[in-house]
Amino acid sequence: MTPTTRTSPLLQQPLVLAVLGALLLSGGWAPWPTAWLAPLLLIGWVPYLLLERQLTLTGARKGRVFASTYLMLVLWNALTTWWVSYADLAAGIAAVVLNALLMCLPLMAFRQTKKRLGNRWGYLSLPIYWIAFEQLHLHWDITWPWLTLGNGFAAAPQWVQWYEYTGFLGGSAWVWVVNLLFFNEVLNRLPVTTFYTKSAAGLQETEMPTNIQAAAGSLIKLRTSLAVPLLAIALPIGLSYLIGAAYTEKGPTAEVVVVQPNFDPYVEKFEGGPKFIPYDEQLTRLMQLSEQHLTPATRLVLWPETALEEPYWENTFESNPKIRRVREWLGRHPGVALLTGITTLGSYPSKEAASETARYRDDLGYYDFFNTGAFFADATAPVVFYHKSRLVPGVEKIPPVLASLISHIDLGGTVGSVGSQPERTVYPAPANVPALRLAPVICYESIYGDFIGEYAHNGATLLGLVTNDAWWHDSPGYRQLLSYGQLRCIETRRDLARSANTGFTGFINQKGEITQREKAWIPTASRATVHLNNEVTFYVRFGELIGRGAQALAVLLLVCAIVRGWQRKSSVEL
């Protein structure tokens, strides 16, 4: 039988559906994050589901199905992450082209499962495969979870207060449940599908209902009403408002100052820039901006990512003149601790002792570059280092194959992966604030819910984010990154103090509400009183249960689909 569907011409155009799907999915990552566009995610996958169904019914070839699917995904990626090219053109292209290609994997697995196990299991497998892919995308070498569906509600934290139980992958599950329910309702309201069957008398026309009850393809056999998907939207949002209304900030308080020096990384910040500002002058600006907001009650100051950018050898750190200046400055402000972003180098005595990311030069031996957070508990306490561990693929982390090639080339510069560390360092509490146990979070790391949760699990009572958002110019990138911090606060129920070289500097409370935000692109600082919560949320205690569960189910479904395919092939051969 060759089917055609008498429906609206719009629903028969894969190109239109692909573009529509990309536009709707982009709602969660609008240029200026707004809660009013986030709901588009809840219907954003319906065009894809209609597209896939239309192409399947018309017997389209695999190549055409893949091309239509990839078009939608590449448009979605391009509309939401094009700004990555500001920092690195190759990384920007990869973020769009390659990430869209990777996103095809769970959708292709869904099609194969539907083909072998039937429509009901096929559609039920779709959210499982997708969330399993999102979980994988959090941990492998080419990790790029910016477009994790649950992150799409960052602009509407009041809707997802229940992330303290599920984490952001709970938001991904919500997106898929609602989309499938709406897809169910769309199919129930389509008219008929006409099947043409060849016979001795010629082509015979047979009409079959296209609703979910039809044997031609059922997701759920019970006919529902529009009230079901609407309830699936309203109930989680209503629950979230109840949780938010009942929640109050927890823990003792401390006064914190965050600094935004506003150095253009393309022009002023780094040596070699056309208007490079000497590092001594940069340090002076950081100190002056801090002092404008210090009070006798201030207990912590945050300077942004790479605020100190010389770089500094860790084995001779204290002898550096600028570090001595920092020590002297802290001595003039007793009771104040400092977290600063800094670029450091660590040396290794031999090749055997070197890390996988170590570089080699004849004059330096084996060494690592680190994007580091350095914590001074006071003017005399030993510095504690944290090495950024979630690295930007292509910019800070080179895939192993390329890394092995680069390792044989001495370029005399900083080409290659940046070093990292496996554990989450929580800085020790200063003597005068025993409740202050600071989690150093560096820029890109704030995308990762389970990663930030590890800090809270290790005893952190405050999140301290240092970043340099100016790489992305005045684009959606740094606005979205600010919003992601709101989700991390909900998941961990920790306040967040945010220091940006430029971008947005300020504070977010335990409900994910931005309580203070300084304007971007100006030298400034901000002061606030934060809460130091030591309670652990369900999500922090148990981690990504949804993601790990989806991966286990995905493996089981794939095995069942493969076995069913073999059984059908064997029966045909017999």
C-alpha positions as CSV (number, residue, x, y, z in Angstrom):
1,M,0.0,0.0,0.0
2,T,1.2,3.5,-0.9
3,P,-0.3,6.1,1.5
4,T,-1.0,9.7,1.0
5,T,-2.5,12.0,3.6
6,R,-5.2,14.5,2.8
7,T,-4.2,17.2,5.3
8,S,-3.2,20.8,5.3
9,P,-0.5,21.4,2.7
10,L,1.6,22.8,5.5
11,L,1.7,19.5,7.2
12,Q,2.9,17.8,4.0
13,Q,6.0,20.0,3.5
14,P,9.1,18.6,5.3
15,L,11.0,21.9,4.6
16,V,8.3,24.0,6.3
17,L,8.1,21.6,9.3
18,A,11.9,21.6,9.7
19,V,12.1,25.4,9.7
20,L,9.0,25.6,12.1
21,G,10.6,23.1,14.5
22,A,13.9,24.9,14.6
23,L,12.1,28.2,15.3
24,L,10.0,26.8,18.1
25,L,12.9,25.0,19.8
26,S,14.9,28.2,19.7
27,G,12.4,29.8,22.0
28,G,14.3,28.6,25.1
29,W,17.4,30.3,23.9
30,A,16.1,33.6,22.7
31,P,18.6,36.5,22.1
32,W,17.3,38.1,25.2
33,P,16.1,35.4,27.6
34,T,12.5,35.7,28.4
35,A,10.0,33.5,30.2
36,W,7.4,34.2,27.5
37,L,9.2,32.3,24.8
38,A,10.3,29.3,26.9
39,P,6.8,27.6,26.5
40,L,7.6,27.1,22.8
41,L,9.9,24.3,23.8
42,L,6.8,22.4,24.9
43,I,5.5,22.2,21.3
44,G,8.9,22.5,19.6
45,W,9.2,18.8,18.7
46,V,5.7,18.4,17.3
47,P,6.8,19.6,13.8
48,Y,9.6,17.0,13.8
49,L,7.2,14.3,14.8
50,L,4.8,15.3,12.0
51,L,7.7,15.5,9.6
52,E,9.0,12.1,10.5
53,R,5.5,10.6,10.3
54,Q,4.8,12.2,6.9
55,L,8.0,11.0,5.3
56,T,7.5,7.5,6.8
57,L,3.9,7.2,5.4
58,T,5.0,8.3,2.0
59,G,7.8,5.8,1.9
60,A,10.6,8.4,1.7
61,R,14.1,7.1,1.5
62,K,16.4,7.1,4.5
63,G,18.6,9.8,3.0
64,R,15.6,12.2,2.6
65,V,14.5,11.6,6.2
66,F,18.0,12.2,7.5
67,A,18.4,15.4,5.4
68,S,15.1,16.8,6.7
69,T,15.9,15.9,10.3
70,Y,19.5,17.3,10.0
71,L,18.2,20.6,8.5
72,M,15.9,21.2,11.4
73,L,18.7,20.5,13.9
74,V,21.4,22.5,12.2
75,L,19.0,25.5,12.0
76,W,18.2,25.1,15.7
77,N,21.9,25.1,16.5
78,A,22.6,28.0,14.2
79,L,19.8,30.2,15.6
80,T,20.9,29.6,19.2
81,T,24.7,29.2,19.3
82,W,26.1,31.1,16.3
83,W,27.8,33.5,18.7
84,V,30.4,30.9,19.6
85,S,32.2,31.9,16.4
86,Y,33.1,35.2,18.0
87,A,35.6,33.4,20.2
88,D,36.8,30.8,17.7
89,L,35.5,30.4,14.2
90,A,36.3,26.7,13.9
91,A,34.7,26.0,17.3
92,G,31.6,28.1,16.2
93,I,31.2,26.0,13.0
94,A,31.7,22.8,14.9
95,A,29.2,23.8,17.6
96,V,26.5,24.1,14.9
97,V,27.4,21.5,12.2
98,L,28.8,18.7,14.4
99,N,26.5,19.1,17.3
100,A,23.5,18.9,15.0
101,L,25.0,15.7,13.5
102,L,25.4,14.2,17.0
103,M,21.8,15.1,17.8
104,C,20.7,13.0,14.8
105,L,21.8,9.8,16.7
106,P,18.9,9.5,19.2
107,L,16.4,10.4,16.4
108,M,17.8,7.7,14.1
109,A,17.7,5.2,17.0
110,F,14.0,6.2,17.5
111,R,13.2,5.5,13.9
112,Q,14.8,2.1,13.9
113,T,13.1,1.2,17.2
114,K,9.7,2.3,15.8
115,K,10.3,0.2,12.7
116,R,11.2,-2.9,14.6
117,L,9.1,-2.7,17.7
118,G,6.1,-0.8,16.5
119,N,4.8,2.8,17.0
120,R,4.0,2.5,20.6
121,W,7.4,1.4,21.7
122,G,9.0,3.6,19.1
123,Y,7.5,6.8,20.4
124,L,8.1,5.8,24.0
125,S,11.7,5.2,23.2
126,L,12.2,8.7,21.8
127,P,12.5,10.7,25.1
128,I,14.6,7.8,26.5
129,Y,17.1,8.0,23.6
130,W,17.3,11.8,23.7
131,I,17.9,12.1,27.4
132,A,20.4,9.2,27.3
133,F,22.2,11.3,24.6
134,E,22.0,14.4,26.8
135,Q,23.5,12.5,29.7
136,L,26.4,11.3,27.4
137,H,26.9,14.8,26.2
138,L,27.7,15.9,29.7
139,H,30.7,13.6,30.1
140,W,32.5,12.7,26.9
141,D,35.5,14.5,25.3
142,I,33.3,16.5,22.9
143,T,30.8,17.6,25.5
144,W,28.6,20.5,24.5
145,P,25.4,20.4,26.5
146,W,24.4,24.0,25.9
147,L,21.2,23.0,24.2
148,T,20.2,20.4,26.8
149,L,16.4,20.8,26.7
150,G,16.1,21.4,30.5
151,N,18.5,24.4,30.1
152,G,15.8,26.0,27.9
153,F,13.8,27.0,31.0
154,A,16.7,29.1,32.5
155,A,14.8,32.3,31.7
156,A,11.8,31.0,33.7
157,P,13.3,29.7,37.0
158,Q,9.9,30.2,38.7
159,W,8.5,27.3,36.6
160,V,11.2,24.8,37.5
161,Q,11.7,25.0,41.3
162,W,11.4,21.2,41.2
163,Y,14.8,21.0,39.6
164,E,16.1,20.6,43.2
165,Y,14.7,17.0,42.9
166,T,15.2,16.2,39.2
167,G,17.9,18.5,38.0
168,F,17.8,20.0,34.5
169,L,17.3,16.6,32.8
170,G,13.9,16.6,34.5
171,G,13.1,19.6,32.4
172,S,14.1,17.6,29.3
173,A,11.7,14.8,30.3
174,W,8.9,17.4,30.8
175,V,9.5,18.8,27.3
176,W,9.2,15.4,25.6
177,V,6.1,14.3,27.6
178,V,4.2,17.4,26.7
179,N,5.4,17.3,23.0
180,L,4.2,13.7,22.6
181,L,0.9,14.5,24.2
182,F,0.4,17.4,21.8
183,F,1.5,15.2,18.9
184,N,-1.1,12.7,20.0
185,E,-3.8,15.4,19.9
186,V,-2.7,16.7,16.4
187,L,-3.0,13.1,15.0
188,N,-6.4,12.7,16.6
189,R,-7.6,15.7,14.7
190,L,-6.1,14.9,11.3
191,P,-8.8,13.8,8.8
192,V,-7.9,10.5,6.9
193,T,-5.1,8.8,5.3
194,T,-5.8,7.3,1.8
195,F,-4.0,4.0,1.0
196,Y,-3.7,2.8,-2.6
197,T,-3.4,-1.0,-3.0
198,K,-2.6,-2.6,-6.3
199,S,-5.0,-5.4,-7.4
200,A,-6.2,-7.1,-10.6
201,A,-8.8,-4.4,-10.9
202,G,-6.1,-1.7,-10.7
203,L,-5.5,0.7,-7.8
204,Q,-8.0,0.3,-5.0
205,E,-8.5,3.3,-2.7
206,T,-9.0,2.7,1.1
207,E,-9.4,5.4,3.7
208,M,-8.2,4.9,7.3
209,P,-8.5,7.3,10.2
210,T,-5.2,8.9,11.1
211,N,-6.0,9.3,14.8
212,I,-4.1,7.5,17.5
213,Q,-6.8,4.7,17.8
214,A,-6.1,3.6,14.2
215,A,-4.1,0.4,13.6
216,A,-2.0,2.4,11.1
217,G,0.0,3.8,14.0
218,S,-0.8,4.3,17.6
219,L,1.1,6.0,20.4
220,I,-1.6,5.6,23.1
221,K,-4.7,3.7,22.3
222,L,-7.0,5.8,24.5
223,R,-8.3,8.9,22.8
224,T,-7.6,11.9,25.0
225,S,-8.5,15.5,24.9
226,L,-6.5,18.7,24.8
227,A,-6.9,19.0,28.5
228,V,-4.3,16.3,29.0
229,P,-1.3,18.1,27.5
230,L,-2.5,21.4,29.1
231,L,-2.6,19.7,32.5
232,A,0.9,18.3,31.8
233,I,2.0,21.9,31.4
234,A,0.0,23.5,34.3
235,L,0.7,20.9,37.0
236,P,4.5,21.1,37.0
237,I,4.3,24.9,36.8
238,G,1.8,25.1,39.7
239,L,4.0,22.7,41.8
240,S,7.0,24.9,41.1
241,Y,5.2,28.0,42.3
242,L,4.1,26.2,45.5
243,I,7.7,25.1,46.1
244,G,9.0,28.6,45.4
245,A,6.5,30.2,47.7
246,A,7.3,27.9,50.6
247,Y,11.1,28.2,50.2
248,T,13.2,30.7,52.2
249,E,16.9,31.4,52.0
250,K,18.8,29.1,54.4
251,G,22.1,29.5,56.3
252,P,24.1,32.2,58.0
253,T,25.1,35.3,56.0
254,A,28.3,36.9,54.8
255,E,29.0,40.1,52.8
256,V,30.7,39.5,49.4
257,V,32.1,41.9,46.8
258,V,32.3,40.9,43.1
259,V,34.4,42.9,40.6
260,Q,34.0,43.6,36.9
261,P,37.2,45.3,35.5
262,N,35.9,45.4,31.9
263,F,39.1,44.6,29.9
264,D,38.5,43.9,26.2
265,P,40.1,40.5,25.6
266,Y,40.6,41.2,21.9
267,V,42.2,44.6,22.5
268,E,43.3,45.4,26.1
269,K,43.4,42.2,28.2
270,F,46.2,40.1,26.7
271,E,49.7,40.8,25.7
272,G,49.9,41.5,22.0
273,G,46.6,43.3,21.9
274,P,46.6,46.6,20.0
275,K,45.8,48.5,23.2
276,F,47.2,46.1,25.7
277,I,47.0,47.4,29.3
278,P,50.1,46.3,31.3
279,Y,49.3,43.6,33.9
280,D,50.4,45.9,36.8
281,E,47.8,48.4,35.7
282,Q,45.1,45.7,35.4
283,L,45.9,44.6,38.9
284,T,45.6,48.2,40.2
285,R,42.1,48.5,38.6
286,L,41.0,45.3,40.3
287,M,42.1,46.6,43.7
288,Q,40.6,50.0,43.3
289,L,37.2,48.7,42.2
290,S,37.2,46.3,45.1
291,E,38.1,49.0,47.6
292,Q,35.2,51.2,46.4
293,H,32.8,48.6,47.8
294,L,34.6,47.1,50.8
295,T,33.2,47.6,54.2
296,P,34.3,46.3,57.6
297,A,31.7,43.5,57.2
298,T,33.1,42.3,53.8
299,R,34.4,38.7,54.1
300,L,35.0,37.7,50.4
301,V,36.1,39.4,47.2
302,L,35.8,37.8,43.7
303,W,37.9,38.8,40.7
304,P,37.0,37.3,37.3
305,E,38.4,34.5,35.2
306,T,42.1,35.2,34.2
307,A,42.1,38.4,36.2
308,L,45.8,37.6,36.8
309,E,47.1,36.6,33.4
310,E,50.9,36.5,33.2
311,P,50.9,33.4,33.4
312,Y,52.3,32.2,36.8
313,W,54.3,29.1,37.6
314,E,52.8,27.3,40.5
315,N,56.1,26.1,41.9
316,T,57.4,29.7,42.2
317,F,54.0,31.4,42.8
318,E,54.7,33.3,46.0
319,S,57.9,34.9,44.6
320,N,56.0,36.6,41.8
321,P,55.9,40.4,42.4
322,K,52.2,40.7,41.5
323,I,51.4,37.9,44.0
324,R,53.3,39.9,46.6
325,R,51.2,42.9,45.7
326,V,48.1,40.8,46.3
327,R,49.3,39.6,49.6
328,E,50.1,43.2,50.7
329,W,46.7,44.4,49.6
330,L,45.0,41.6,51.6
331,G,47.1,42.6,54.6
332,R,45.6,46.1,54.4
333,H,42.1,44.5,54.6
334,P,42.2,42.0,57.4
335,G,39.3,39.5,57.5
336,V,38.9,39.6,53.7
337,A,39.4,36.4,51.6
338,L,40.0,36.6,47.8
339,L,39.1,34.3,44.9
340,T,40.7,35.3,41.6
341,G,40.8,33.7,38.2
342,I,44.4,33.2,37.1
343,T,46.4,31.5,34.4
344,T,49.0,29.1,35.9
345,L,51.6,26.6,34.7
346,G,52.5,23.4,36.4
347,S,55.8,21.6,35.7
348,Y,56.6,17.9,35.8
349,P,59.9,16.3,36.6
350,S,59.7,13.7,33.8
351,K,57.6,12.4,30.9
352,E,56.4,9.5,33.2
353,A,55.1,12.0,35.7
354,A,53.4,14.3,33.2
355,S,49.7,14.4,32.6
356,E,47.9,13.4,29.3
357,T,47.6,17.1,28.5
358,A,51.2,18.1,29.2
359,R,53.2,19.9,26.6
360,Y,57.0,19.8,26.1
361,R,59.6,22.4,25.2
362,D,63.3,22.0,25.4
363,D,63.7,25.1,27.6
364,L,60.7,24.2,29.9
365,G,60.5,20.5,30.0
366,Y,57.0,19.0,30.5
367,Y,54.4,21.4,31.8
368,D,50.6,22.1,31.8
369,F,48.6,25.2,31.2
370,F,45.7,25.7,33.7
371,N,42.7,28.0,33.7
372,T,42.8,28.3,37.5
373,G,40.9,29.7,40.5
374,A,43.3,30.8,43.3
375,F,41.9,31.3,46.8
376,F,43.6,33.4,49.4
377,A,41.9,32.8,52.8
378,D,43.8,35.8,54.2
379,A,47.1,37.7,53.7
380,T,49.3,34.8,55.0
381,A,47.4,31.5,54.4
382,P,48.8,29.2,51.7
383,V,47.1,29.7,48.3
384,V,44.7,26.9,47.2
385,F,44.4,26.2,43.5
386,Y,41.5,24.8,41.5
387,H,42.1,23.9,37.9
388,K,39.1,24.3,35.6
389,S,37.8,20.8,34.7
390,R,34.9,21.2,32.3
391,L,36.8,22.6,29.3
392,V,35.4,24.1,26.1
393,P,35.9,21.6,23.2
394,G,38.1,22.8,20.5
395,V,39.2,25.9,22.4
396,E,40.5,24.5,25.7
397,K,40.2,20.7,25.0
398,I,41.5,19.0,21.9
399,P,40.0,15.5,21.1
400,P,42.5,12.7,21.7
401,V,43.2,12.0,18.0
402,L,44.1,15.6,17.3
403,A,46.0,15.9,20.5
404,S,48.3,13.1,19.6
405,L,49.1,14.8,16.3
406,I,49.7,18.2,18.0
407,S,52.0,16.6,20.6
408,H,54.6,15.9,17.9
409,I,54.7,19.5,16.8
410,D,56.5,22.1,18.9
411,L,54.7,25.3,18.1
412,G,56.3,27.2,20.9
413,G,52.9,28.5,22.1
414,T,49.8,27.3,23.9
415,V,48.3,25.0,21.3
416,G,46.7,21.9,22.8
417,S,44.4,21.0,25.7
418,V,44.4,22.9,28.9
419,G,45.2,20.8,32.0
420,S,42.4,19.9,34.5
421,Q,41.7,18.0,37.6
422,P,39.3,15.1,38.4
423,E,37.8,16.3,41.8
424,R,35.8,19.3,42.8
425,T,37.8,21.4,45.1
426,V,35.9,23.3,47.9
427,Y,38.0,26.0,49.4
428,P,38.6,25.8,53.2
429,A,36.6,28.2,55.3
430,P,38.4,31.4,56.5
431,A,38.9,31.4,60.3
432,N,36.5,34.4,60.7
433,V,33.7,32.8,58.6
434,P,33.5,29.1,59.4
435,A,30.3,28.6,57.4
436,L,31.9,29.9,54.2
437,R,33.0,27.0,52.1
438,L,33.4,28.3,48.5
439,A,32.9,26.4,45.3
440,P,35.1,27.8,42.5
441,V,33.1,27.6,39.2
442,I,34.9,28.9,36.1
443,C,32.8,30.1,33.2
444,Y,31.6,27.2,31.0
445,E,31.4,24.8,34.0
446,S,28.1,26.5,35.1
447,I,26.3,24.7,32.2
448,Y,26.7,21.3,34.0
449,G,24.1,20.6,36.7
450,D,25.6,17.3,38.1
451,F,29.1,18.9,38.0
452,I,28.0,21.9,40.1
453,G,26.1,19.5,42.4
454,E,29.4,17.7,43.2
455,Y,30.6,20.9,44.9
456,A,27.6,21.0,47.1
457,H,28.0,17.3,47.8
458,N,31.6,18.1,48.9
459,G,30.4,20.7,51.4
460,A,30.3,24.0,49.5
461,T,27.9,26.5,51.0
462,L,28.4,29.2,48.3
463,L,28.9,29.1,44.5
464,G,31.6,31.6,43.3
465,L,31.5,32.0,39.5
466,V,34.4,33.7,37.7
467,T,34.0,34.2,34.0
468,N,35.1,36.3,31.0
469,D,32.0,36.8,28.9
470,A,33.5,39.4,26.7
471,W,34.8,36.7,24.3
472,W,31.2,36.7,22.9
473,H,30.8,40.4,22.4
474,D,27.3,41.7,22.9
475,S,25.6,38.5,21.9
476,P,23.1,36.1,23.4
477,G,25.9,33.9,24.7
478,Y,26.7,35.7,27.9
479,R,23.0,36.3,28.7
480,Q,22.3,32.6,28.4
481,L,25.3,31.7,30.6
482,L,23.9,34.1,33.2
483,S,20.6,32.3,33.1
484,Y,22.1,28.9,33.4
485,G,23.5,30.0,36.8
486,Q,20.0,30.5,38.0
487,L,19.2,26.8,37.3
488,R,22.4,25.7,39.2
489,C,21.2,27.7,42.2
490,I,17.8,25.9,42.2
491,E,19.4,22.5,41.8
492,T,21.8,23.0,44.7
493,R,19.9,25.6,46.7
494,R,23.1,27.7,46.9
495,D,23.5,31.4,46.4
496,L,25.8,32.4,43.6
497,A,28.2,35.3,43.5
498,R,29.2,36.1,39.9
499,S,32.3,38.1,38.8
500,A,32.7,38.7,35.1
501,N,35.6,40.4,33.4
502,T,32.7,41.9,31.6
503,G,29.2,40.6,30.9
504,F,27.0,40.5,33.9
505,T,28.4,40.7,37.5
506,G,26.1,40.3,40.5
507,F,24.3,37.8,42.7
508,I,21.6,35.0,42.4
509,N,19.8,33.6,45.4
510,Q,18.8,30.0,46.2
511,K,15.5,30.3,44.3
512,G,17.4,31.2,41.1
513,E,16.4,34.9,41.3
514,I,18.8,37.5,40.2
515,T,19.0,39.8,43.1
516,Q,21.7,42.2,41.8
517,R,23.1,42.6,38.3
518,E,25.5,45.3,37.1
519,K,25.5,46.5,33.5
520,A,27.9,45.0,31.1
521,W,30.7,46.8,29.3
522,I,31.6,49.1,32.2
523,P,34.2,48.9,35.0
524,T,32.2,48.3,38.2
525,A,31.8,46.2,41.3
526,S,28.9,45.0,43.4
527,R,28.3,44.1,47.1
528,A,25.7,41.9,48.6
529,T,24.9,39.7,51.6
530,V,24.7,36.1,50.7
531,H,23.4,33.0,52.6
532,L,25.6,30.0,53.2
533,N,23.5,26.9,53.0
534,N,24.8,23.5,54.0
535,E,21.7,21.5,53.4
536,V,21.9,19.0,50.5
537,T,19.0,18.7,48.0
538,F,17.7,15.4,46.6
539,Y,19.4,16.1,43.3
540,V,22.7,16.8,44.9
541,R,22.5,13.7,47.0
542,F,21.6,11.3,44.2
543,G,22.8,13.0,41.1
544,E,21.5,12.4,37.6
545,L,19.0,9.6,38.2
546,I,17.0,10.5,35.2
547,G,20.0,10.6,32.9
548,R,21.5,7.3,34.1
549,G,18.1,5.6,34.1
550,A,17.6,6.8,30.5
551,Q,20.9,5.3,29.4
552,A,20.1,1.9,31.0
553,L,16.7,1.9,29.3
554,A,18.2,3.0,26.0
555,V,20.6,0.1,25.9
556,L,17.8,-2.3,26.7
557,L,15.6,-0.9,23.9
558,L,18.4,-1.0,21.4
559,V,19.1,-4.6,22.2
560,C,15.4,-5.5,21.8
561,A,15.2,-3.6,18.5
562,I,18.3,-5.4,17.2
563,V,17.0,-8.9,18.3
564,R,13.6,-8.2,16.7
565,G,15.3,-7.2,13.5
566,W,17.3,-10.4,13.4
567,Q,14.1,-12.4,14.1
568,R,12.3,-10.8,11.2
569,K,15.3,-11.3,8.8
570,S,15.5,-15.0,9.8
571,S,11.7,-15.5,9.2
572,V,11.9,-13.9,5.8
573,E,14.9,-16.1,4.8
574,L,13.0,-19.2,6.0
